[in-house]
C-alpha cells in the first residue's frame, strides 16, 4: 500500500519510521506544514519532503498517486486536501488532536465517496482502554468517574483523547484533570470510584512510534471496509465482533 503522510513534527517523524519499516507499506512522500517551502527529502532516504498549499494538492496527487493518506498535522489540513482525496477515492486516516464539529461534519461528508477514519488518538492501547471503560461504565453507572491526563510541558490544550474519553463515558469535561510535565509523552487514566473500592484503567505512551503502529492497524482495517466515516472504535469493534462470532458455539 502506497501511503502519503501529512505532518512531520515529532509524531509524524515517528509514524514515518514505522511506515518505512512495515512490510506491505511504502511511504511515498511526506507533506510538512510550511506551504511553498523548498523541497527536500526525509533524512537518510530519497522520500520527498515538501510543503503544499491548498491549490497544489490535486496536481501533486496526480503526479504522485497514493492509496491512502495519513494525517498527523492540524485540522485545517483536512479542508485543504479533502476534495482532492474525494475525487480520487483515496483512503484517509486522520489523527488530529482536536476536531471541531465542522471538521467532523466535513469528514463525514467525505465518507460518502471514500473511506475516512478520524480519531484524536490512534494508539491501540488507548482505544482498548476506552472500550474497557465504556463497558465498566455500563456495568456500574453509579460509580464516580475522574479522568487524569498528563503530557509534555509544551502541549497547550486539554488532551483531545481525554475529551473523547469523557464524551464516551458521558461525563463532563470538568471531570478531566490535566498536568504538564517534562519527560512525559502521554498518560491517560480513568478512575472509577465505587463504594469500598476503586478501579484504575491506565495507558502510557512510551514512544511516539505507538502512533505509527496504530496508523498501520487503521490502514489495514480501513482497506477492508466500504466507503464511509469511521472512528478507531468502529475498526476495533469490527474485530471484536468477528472474534465473538468465531468463539460462539454452533
Beta strands, then each sheet from edge to edge (+ up, - down):
strand 1: 2-6
strand 2: 26-32
strand 3: 40-41
strand 4: 48-51
strand 5: 68-71
strand 6: 91-94
strand 7: 115-118
strand 8: 144-151
strand 9: 176-180
strand 10: 186-194
strand 11: 197-205
strand 12: 228-230
sheet 1: 3+ 4- 2- 1- 5- 6- 7- 12-
sheet 2: 9+ 8+ 10- 11+
end
